[in-house]
Amino acid sequence: MLMKLSDLLAGYEHRVLQGDPGAADIRACIAYDSRRMTAGSMYIAMRGSRTDGHRFVGDAVVRGAVAVMVDHEIEDSMPSQVCVVQVADTRAAAPVVASRYFGEPSREMDVVAVTGTNGKTSVSYMMESALRTAVRARVGVIGTDGCRVAHESIRIDTTTPTTPEAVELHHILRCMRDRGADTVVMEASSMALMLRRVDHTDIKVGVFTNLTPDHLDNHGSMEQYKQAKLLLFRMCHQAVANADDPVSADIAALMPRAVTTFGLDDAEADFRAGDLVVEPTGTRFVLHHDGRRYQAEVPIPGRFAVYNALATVATCHLLGHDLDAVIGALAALPPIPGRFEHFRTPKGVSVVVDYAHSPDSLEKVLSTIRGFARRRVITVFGCGGDRDRTKRAPMGEIAQKHSDFVVVTSDNPRNEDPEAIIDQIMLGMHATSAQVQRITDRRAAIERGLAVADPGDIVLVAGKGAEKYQIIGDQTVHFDDMETVRQLAAKPAN
C-alpha cells in the first residue's frame, strides 16, 4: 500500500516542520510504536499512560520512518529526507490518517458499535450468530475475545484488550472487508471512546446496553463515565438504547433522529419483552414490537440475556433485516465463551463460568442462578489488581448474600499484592463465617469450590470468563477457567 503523506493529511490542519509531505511516500506501515518501523513507514508520536511516544522519534527514524507526526516540537535533529509534521493532537489525527491509509474500509460495510458496562461481548456474539443464521451475512467481530470474520481469526498485534488503537482498528476493518465481510460488530469501551480510538469510523448503528458502576479508577465519577459512553452517540448515524436505563434519555438528546429503544420495564420501548420463563437451559419470552407479539427464546438463562437479545433484534431490524428470521435465529445461538458458560461434572455438579467482574454483573448472574437452583450455590471469584478498588467490598457482599459458600481468590492481581486485594473484598463480608474461605491460588480455589460441591449444587466461577491468561506482576501466564474446571472435574476422586 503506497500513499503520500500529503494525501493522508489533505484538509487536515497541520504544520510542516521539515521536508515535503508531497514527496513522503508511505509504503510500509503506519504505527505509534517505534519498534514496528521499517523502511518507508510513518511514525505517529502519541502520549500513552506510561510514556510519551515523542521520546522515541529518533528510534523510529533509525528504524526506517520517512514521515513523523508530532503534536509539539521535538529537540531531536532529523535527517533531511524525513518529513516531520505537527498537528494539534496526534490522538485526534491518528484515526483520520489511518482510515485514509487503509482506504476508509468502514464506509464499505455496516459497522455496529456496542457500548455499555455489561453485555458488549454477548451482544456481539448474538448479532454475529443471528445475522449469519438469518440472512447469511458475513460478519466481522472486534472485541474482548479478539477479532474474527466468519469465525476466522484475524491476528494483528495490539496491546489493547477490547477496542484496538485507531491504526490497528482500521487495519482490521480493511482485512475484514478484503475477506468479504459486509457487517462488523465491534465493542466500544469507554476508554477507547475517551482516547479517540473509534474516531473517524463510519458507524451505522451505536448500541447502548447499560451503565453501572465500574472503571471509576479511570473516569473518577459516574458522570464522567457516562460522558465517555455518550461520545459514541456523537459519531453514529443511528442509535439503539436500553429504555430501562436513564442514560437512554441523554442519548435521545444527542441524536438528530429518533432512538430505537428496547427494555423489559418501559412500556413505551420499541422492542419490549414480557412473560419471561427462566429455566437452567435458557429463557423464553414474548417480544412486543409495533403492535405484534413474537414468541422468542435464547439458550441463556436470565433477564440480562433477554436485554442482550432485545438489543440484538432491535439493531438487526434497524439494519433492515427480517424480524421473524432474526428472532428465530436467537434460539439456535451457540454457547458464548465465558458468558454463563455451562459444564456438568461427572459427579453431577453444574459449573457456570462467567465474565462477571463488576457488582452489577455479579449480582445479575447470581440472582439468575438463585432463581433456578435447587440446592447450594458456591461462588469462586476475585477482583483484578490495578483496577477500580471501590467495587471490591461490594462484590464481596454480593457474593456472600447470594451464595451458600464463597471462595475468594485472585483474578489478575497485576502489580498489586493478591492478599491485599482479597482483604479489600472481604471488608464487605462476614469474614468469620464458616461459609467464606480465602485461597489466593486461583486453580486451588476452583478445586476447593468443586470439592465442597455435592451432586445438584451449582458452582459459579466468576471474573475472567473466556480469558486464556492470568496477569501476575509483569508476567502473563496461561490460565483458562473452563479448561481448569474440566481438568479438575476429570481427576479421580480421592
TAKA-V689815 format. One record per residue. N is the residue number from 1. RES is the residue in one small letter. NEAR is the number of other ideal C-beta (glycine too) atoms within 8 Angstrom. D_CENTER is the distance of its C-alpha to the mean C-alpha in Angstrom with 2 decimals. Layout:
n->[N	N]
res->[RES	RES]
near->[NEAR	NEAR]
d_center->[D_CENTER	D_CENTER]
This chain:
n->[1	2	3	4	5	6	7	8	9	10	11	12	13	14	15	16	17	18	19	20	21	22	23	24	25	26	27	28	29	30	31	32	33	34	35	36	37	38	39	40	41	42	43	44	45	46	47	48	49	50	51	52	53	54	55	56	57	58	59	60	61	62	63	64	65	66	67	68	69	70	71	72	73	74	75	76	77	78	79	80	81	82	83	84	85	86	87	88	89	90	91	92	93	94	95	96	97	98	99	100	101	102	103	104	105	106	107	108	109	110	111	112	113	114	115	116	117	118	119	120	121	122	123	124	125	126	127	128	129	130	131	132	133	134	135	136	137	138	139	140	141	142	143	144	145	146	147	148	149	150	151	152	153	154	155	156	157	158	159	160	161	162	163	164	165	166	167	168	169	170	171	172	173	174	175	176	177	178	179	180	181	182	183	184	185	186	187	188	189	190	191	192	193	194	195	196	197	198	199	200	201	202	203	204	205	206	207	208	209	210	211	212	213	214	215	216	217	218	219	220	221	222	223	224	225	226	227	228	229	230	231	232	233	234	235	236	237	238	239	240	241	242	243	244	245	246	247	248	249	250	251	252	253	254	255	256	257	258	259	260	261	262	263	264	265	266	267	268	269	270	271	272	273	274	275	276	277	278	279	280	281	282	283	284	285	286	287	288	289	290	291	292	293	294	295	296	297	298	299	300	301	302	303	304	305	306	307	308	309	310	311	312	313	314	315	316	317	318	319	320	321	322	323	324	325	326	327	328	329	330	331	332	333	334	335	336	337	338	339	340	341	342	343	344	345	346	347	348	349	350	351	352	353	354	355	356	357	358	359	360	361	362	363	364	365	366	367	368	369	370	371	372	373	374	375	376	377	378	379	380	381	382	383	384	385	386	387	388	389	390	391	392	393	394	395	396	397	398	399	400	401	402	403	404	405	406	407	408	409	410	411	412	413	414	415	416	417	418	419	420	421	422	423	424	425	426	427	428	429	430	431	432	433	434	435	436	437	438	439	440	441	442	443	444	445	446	447	448	449	450	451	452	453	454	455	456	457	458	459	460	461	462	463	464	465	466	467	468	469	470	471	472	473	474	475	476	477	478	479	480	481	482	483	484	485	486	487	488	489	490	491	492	493	494]
res->[m	l	m	k	l	s	d	l	l	a	g	y	e	h	r	v	l	q	g	d	p	g	a	a	d	i	r	a	c	i	a	y	d	s	r	r	m	t	a	g	s	m	y	i	a	m	r	g	s	r	t	d	g	h	r	f	v	g	d	a	v	v	r	g	a	v	a	v	m	v	d	h	e	i	e	d	s	m	p	s	q	v	c	v	v	q	v	a	d	t	r	a	a	a	p	v	v	a	s	r	y	f	g	e	p	s	r	e	m	d	v	v	a	v	t	g	t	n	g	k	t	s	v	s	y	m	m	e	s	a	l	r	t	a	v	r	a	r	v	g	v	i	g	t	d	g	c	r	v	a	h	e	s	i	r	i	d	t	t	t	p	t	t	p	e	a	v	e	l	h	h	i	l	r	c	m	r	d	r	g	a	d	t	v	v	m	e	a	s	s	m	a	l	m	l	r	r	v	d	h	t	d	i	k	v	g	v	f	t	n	l	t	p	d	h	l	d	n	h	g	s	m	e	q	y	k	q	a	k	l	l	l	f	r	m	c	h	q	a	v	a	n	a	d	d	p	v	s	a	d	i	a	a	l	m	p	r	a	v	t	t	f	g	l	d	d	a	e	a	d	f	r	a	g	d	l	v	v	e	p	t	g	t	r	f	v	l	h	h	d	g	r	r	y	q	a	e	v	p	i	p	g	r	f	a	v	y	n	a	l	a	t	v	a	t	c	h	l	l	g	h	d	l	d	a	v	i	g	a	l	a	a	l	p	p	i	p	g	r	f	e	h	f	r	t	p	k	g	v	s	v	v	v	d	y	a	h	s	p	d	s	l	e	k	v	l	s	t	i	r	g	f	a	r	r	r	v	i	t	v	f	g	c	g	g	d	r	d	r	t	k	r	a	p	m	g	e	i	a	q	k	h	s	d	f	v	v	v	t	s	d	n	p	r	n	e	d	p	e	a	i	i	d	q	i	m	l	g	m	h	a	t	s	a	q	v	q	r	i	t	d	r	r	a	a	i	e	r	g	l	a	v	a	d	p	g	d	i	v	l	v	a	g	k	g	a	e	k	y	q	i	i	g	d	q	t	v	h	f	d	d	m	e	t	v	r	q	l	a	a	k	p	a	n]
near->[5	5	10	11	14	9	8	13	11	6	3	9	4	10	6	11	8	8	12	7	13	7	8	14	9	16	6	9	8	10	12	11	5	13	6	9	15	9	6	9	18	16	17	14	16	9	7	7	2	3	5	7	15	10	6	10	16	7	10	14	15	6	11	11	13	13	16	15	17	15	10	6	6	9	3	7	2	10	5	6	5	13	14	14	15	12	14	6	7	15	9	11	15	16	16	12	15	15	14	11	12	12	6	9	13	13	6	6	14	9	13	16	15	16	15	13	13	12	14	16	14	12	16	14	12	16	14	11	13	15	15	11	7	13	8	5	8	12	15	18	14	12	14	10	8	7	14	10	15	11	4	7	6	13	5	10	6	7	4	10	3	10	14	12	11	15	12	12	17	16	11	14	16	11	11	15	11	6	12	8	13	8	14	15	14	14	14	13	10	12	11	12	15	10	7	11	13	15	10	7	14	7	14	10	15	16	15	18	15	13	11	10	10	10	11	13	8	9	12	5	7	9	6	9	14	11	8	12	14	12	10	15	12	6	10	11	5	11	13	15	15	15	13	10	10	5	14	14	7	10	14	10	6	8	11	2	5	5	11	14	15	17	14	12	6	10	5	5	11	10	15	14	15	8	5	11	7	10	9	5	5	10	15	9	12	10	14	10	11	4	3	6	6	11	7	14	10	14	8	13	13	14	11	12	14	14	16	15	13	15	17	14	17	14	15	14	13	10	11	4	11	7	11	7	10	17	11	9	13	16	9	8	13	5	6	13	9	14	13	12	14	8	11	7	12	5	7	7	15	12	15	13	12	14	13	12	12	13	11	12	15	15	10	13	16	15	10	14	13	9	9	10	9	4	7	10	14	16	15	14	17	14	14	11	13	6	9	9	7	8	13	13	10	10	15	14	10	13	15	14	6	12	13	6	13	14	15	16	16	14	15	12	14	11	7	9	6	12	7	8	16	14	8	11	15	12	9	12	14	6	6	3	8	3	8	13	8	9	10	10	8	12	9	10	16	16	9	12	15	14	6	7	12	7	6	8	12	14	14	16	15	14	12	14	15	12	11	6	9	13	10	10	7	3	6	5	7	6	12	8	13	12	7	12	15	9	8	11	13	6	6	3	4	2]
d_center->[30.02	32.45	32.20	34.23	32.73	34.77	32.99	29.52	30.70	32.89	32.95	30.61	32.51	33.28	36.24	37.67	38.63	40.01	40.64	40.34	36.96	38.95	39.98	36.67	35.39	31.74	31.90	29.66	26.25	24.54	22.76	22.24	23.03	26.81	26.75	25.49	28.48	31.12	34.14	33.39	29.95	28.68	27.31	25.23	25.78	22.85	22.65	19.92	19.39	22.03	24.29	25.53	25.55	28.96	30.42	29.83	31.39	34.50	32.71	30.89	34.31	35.94	33.39	34.14	32.41	34.67	32.76	31.09	29.25	29.52	29.39	32.44	35.53	35.62	38.61	38.27	40.98	39.61	41.64	43.15	41.38	37.91	36.77	35.10	33.65	32.49	30.08	29.28	25.67	24.30	20.66	21.75	23.81	21.46	19.44	22.86	24.44	21.64	21.48	25.27	25.58	23.56	25.43	22.96	21.20	18.96	22.32	23.18	20.45	18.89	15.50	13.24	10.39	8.47	8.02	8.99	8.97	8.66	8.46	5.64	5.62	9.29	10.20	9.13	11.29	13.90	14.35	14.72	17.25	19.04	19.63	20.76	23.07	24.34	24.94	24.52	21.95	20.60	16.83	14.43	10.71	8.34	4.88	4.34	7.81	9.32	11.22	13.97	16.55	18.76	17.52	18.66	16.45	16.45	16.99	16.71	17.01	14.12	13.65	10.24	7.54	4.41	6.81	10.33	13.43	15.51	17.96	15.67	13.74	17.16	18.45	15.82	16.61	20.25	19.97	18.40	21.17	23.76	22.79	23.45	20.15	21.02	17.65	14.15	11.02	8.12	4.86	6.60	5.99	9.50	10.54	9.99	12.00	14.46	15.03	15.66	13.55	13.21	16.91	19.41	17.11	18.93	16.58	18.56	16.55	14.11	12.78	12.60	11.96	13.28	13.82	14.91	15.76	13.20	12.75	16.39	17.28	15.69	16.74	19.97	20.22	18.64	20.33	18.78	15.28	16.18	17.67	14.60	12.74	16.00	16.04	14.14	17.17	19.60	18.63	18.04	21.09	20.37	18.25	17.36	17.08	17.53	21.23	21.33	19.33	21.61	19.08	19.84	23.23	21.92	20.02	23.29	25.22	23.25	23.35	26.67	26.50	25.97	22.54	22.02	21.33	20.61	21.38	23.51	25.67	26.33	29.25	28.81	25.33	25.54	23.88	24.87	24.89	27.80	29.90	27.11	28.30	25.97	27.00	25.73	24.99	23.26	23.80	26.33	26.60	28.40	26.52	28.57	28.38	31.16	33.85	32.95	31.82	29.70	29.51	25.96	24.28	21.08	21.43	19.21	21.06	20.34	20.03	16.26	16.39	18.80	16.72	13.95	16.93	18.48	15.58	15.71	19.49	19.78	17.62	19.49	22.70	22.04	21.63	25.07	24.62	27.01	26.07	28.08	26.61	22.97	23.87	25.83	23.07	20.85	23.51	23.05	19.31	18.95	17.37	13.60	13.28	12.72	12.44	16.01	17.23	21.00	23.80	27.47	29.57	33.16	34.56	32.84	30.00	26.76	23.63	20.16	17.18	14.13	10.95	12.51	12.49	13.64	17.08	16.17	13.99	16.67	19.42	18.18	17.94	21.27	22.94	22.16	23.61	26.55	27.27	28.36	29.17	32.89	33.14	31.40	27.72	26.85	23.64	22.50	19.83	19.33	17.36	15.83	18.24	18.07	15.67	16.63	19.99	20.83	18.78	20.58	23.87	22.51	20.44	23.69	25.60	23.35	23.43	27.19	27.81	26.30	27.30	30.70	29.84	27.08	26.48	24.69	23.42	21.24	17.49	16.72	19.72	19.33	22.38	23.29	26.00	24.56	27.63	27.11	23.59	25.17	28.00	25.76	24.09	27.61	28.83	27.43	29.28	32.93	33.09	36.56	35.50	36.30	33.17	30.88	30.74	29.01	28.43	26.59	26.14	23.17	24.98	28.11	26.35	25.00	28.51	30.03	27.93	29.08	32.60	33.20	31.92	34.65	34.61	32.86	30.67	26.87	24.87	21.29	19.42	16.45	13.82	12.61	12.05	11.96	11.97	15.20	16.20	17.42	17.93	21.44	22.96	22.40	22.31	19.49	21.02	20.25	19.29	17.97	18.43	19.46	21.61	23.23	23.95	25.60	27.62	28.87	29.70	31.77	33.85	37.38	38.17	40.50]
